Amino acid sequence: MPDQPVQLSHHPTCARDGVDRMSFQIARAGDGVELRYDLVADLAALNIADFPGGHRRDGLWQRTCFEAFFMSERAAGYIEFNFAPNGDWAAYQFSAYREGGQDLDTAAPKIEARPTEDGLSVCVALAVLPFDMKSGAIRVGPSAVIETRAGTKSYWALHHPANKPDFHHIDNFKLSLD
């Protein structure tokens, strides 16, 4: 993956128990994109699904989940993808800020999670983005929810413009992908 990683930061109102840092990379791949999340953490302290996955499933954000939000420069609304380390996923489309949320008709992403020397690497391939995002500039908002075995959560993004975690906030869509 050629693009340089960017560092995500945790929301200042939330503890980051067990997590040292997180980075994110993205690159175009044909009509889709490839994403990589690198989590430096004590995996034994985290609640990471260990049951078989690979299914479309709502509510992934209630546990450890990696997310990506996409907005086209040429269309209204945005899309949200959720990726669990066990391969479960979800995809939604919104017409405006938290409005019109409905399932996005898309192919299942390829999700591969691998333990690393100092944490976890999650690689995701989205084979096809919606038509209006296949070319031209898009804005991306990478984020993650990390849950500990004790049940506390930390929220990670490029930017936290609100007093509480809000990955849907337009100011989170900080990366530009041409």
C-alpha positions in Angstrom: 0.0 0.0 0.0 1.9 3.1 -1.2 0.3 5.9 0.7 1.8 7.0 4.1 0.0 6.1 7.3 -1.8 8.8 9.3 -2.2 8.7 13.0 -5.6 8.5 14.6 -6.2 10.1 18.0 -8.5 9.0 20.8 -11.3 11.2 21.9 -10.1 13.1 25.0 -13.1 12.3 27.1 -12.5 8.6 26.9 -9.8 6.4 28.4 -7.6 4.5 26.0 -7.0 1.5 28.3 -4.8 -1.1 26.6 -4.2 1.0 23.4 -1.0 2.8 22.7 -1.7 4.2 19.2 -3.4 3.6 15.9 -2.6 4.4 12.3 -4.5 4.2 9.1 -3.6 4.0 5.4 -5.8 4.1 2.2 -5.1 3.7 -1.5 -7.2 3.4 -4.6 -7.3 -0.1 -6.1 -9.2 -0.1 -9.4 -12.8 0.9 -8.8 -12.3 0.4 -5.0 -9.9 1.0 -2.2 -7.6 -0.8 0.1 -7.5 0.2 3.8 -5.2 -0.7 6.6 -5.6 -0.1 10.3 -2.6 -0.8 12.6 -3.4 -1.0 16.2 -0.6 -0.9 18.8 -2.1 -2.4 21.9 -2.2 -5.1 24.6 -4.6 -7.5 22.8 -5.1 -9.5 25.9 -6.8 -6.4 27.4 -9.2 -5.9 24.5 -12.6 -7.3 23.6 -12.0 -8.6 20.1 -14.6 -11.0 18.6 -13.1 -14.5 18.3 -16.1 -16.2 16.9 -16.4 -17.0 13.1 -17.5 -14.0 11.1 -17.8 -12.8 7.5 -21.4 -11.8 7.8 -23.2 -8.5 7.3 -24.2 -7.5 10.8 -25.7 -4.3 12.4 -24.4 -2.9 15.7 -20.7 -3.6 15.1 -19.8 -0.2 16.6 -20.9 -1.5 20.0 -17.7 -3.6 20.2 -14.2 -3.3 18.7 -14.8 -2.1 15.2 -12.9 -0.3 12.5 -14.8 2.2 10.4 -14.4 4.4 7.3 -16.7 7.2 6.1 -16.6 8.3 2.4 -18.0 11.5 0.8 -17.8 12.3 -2.8 -17.0 15.9 -3.8 -19.7 15.5 -6.5 -22.7 14.1 -4.6 -24.7 14.8 -1.5 -24.6 12.4 1.4 -22.0 9.9 2.5 -21.4 6.3 3.1 -20.2 4.4 6.2 -18.4 1.0 6.4 -17.9 -1.0 9.6 -15.3 -3.8 9.8 -15.0 -6.2 12.7 -11.7 -8.1 13.1 -13.5 -11.4 12.7 -14.7 -10.4 9.2 -18.2 -9.2 10.0 -19.1 -6.0 8.3 -21.8 -3.4 7.6 -22.3 -0.6 5.1 -24.8 2.3 5.2 -25.7 5.3 3.0 -26.9 8.7 4.4 -28.5 11.5 2.5 -27.2 14.1 5.0 -25.7 14.2 8.5 -27.2 11.1 10.2 -30.3 11.3 7.9 -31.7 8.8 5.6 -29.5 6.0 6.9 -30.1 2.7 5.1 -28.2 -0.3 4.1 -25.8 0.3 1.2 -26.2 -2.3 -1.6 -22.6 -3.4 -2.0 -20.4 -6.4 -2.2 -18.9 -7.8 1.0 -15.5 -6.4 1.7 -12.5 -8.7 2.2 -11.3 -8.3 5.8 -8.1 -9.8 7.1 -7.0 -9.3 10.7 -3.5 -10.4 11.8 -1.9 -10.2 15.2 1.4 -8.3 15.0 4.4 -8.1 17.3 2.8 -5.2 19.1 -0.9 -5.4 18.4 -3.2 -6.0 15.4 -3.3 -5.1 11.7 -6.6 -5.1 9.9 -6.5 -4.9 6.1 -9.7 -4.3 4.1 -10.3 -4.4 0.4 -13.5 -2.8 -0.9 -13.6 -4.0 -4.5 -16.0 -1.4 -5.7 -17.0 2.0 -4.4 -20.4 3.6 -5.4 -20.4 5.0 -9.0 -19.9 8.6 -7.9 -16.8 7.7 -6.0 -14.9 5.5 -8.5 -13.0 8.5 -9.8 -12.4 12.1 -8.7 -11.8 13.4 -5.2 -13.4 11.8 -2.2 -13.1 12.7 1.4 -12.4 9.9 3.9 -13.0 9.8 7.6 -11.3 6.8 9.2 -12.2 5.8 12.7 -12.4 3.0 15.2 -14.1 1.9 18.4 -11.9 -0.2 20.7 -13.5 -2.0 23.6 -11.6 -3.5 26.5 -12.5 -6.8 28.3 -13.7 -4.6 31.2 -16.2 -2.9 28.8 -14.7 0.6 28.5 -14.4 2.0 25.0 -12.0 4.4 23.3 -13.0 6.2 20.1 -10.3 6.9 17.5 -10.4 9.3 14.5 -8.3 11.9 12.7 -10.2 14.7 14.4 -12.7 15.1 17.2 -14.7 18.3 16.7 -17.4 17.6 19.3 -17.5 17.1 23.1 -18.5 13.5 22.6 -17.4 11.0 19.9 -19.2 11.6 16.6 -17.6 9.9 13.6 -20.5 11.2 11.3 -19.5 14.8 11.9 -18.4 16.4 8.5 -15.2 17.7 10.1 -14.0 14.1 10.6 -13.8 13.6 6.8 -10.3 15.0 6.8 -8.4 12.8 4.2 -8.6 13.6 0.5 -8.2 10.7 -1.9 -7.8 11.6 -5.5 
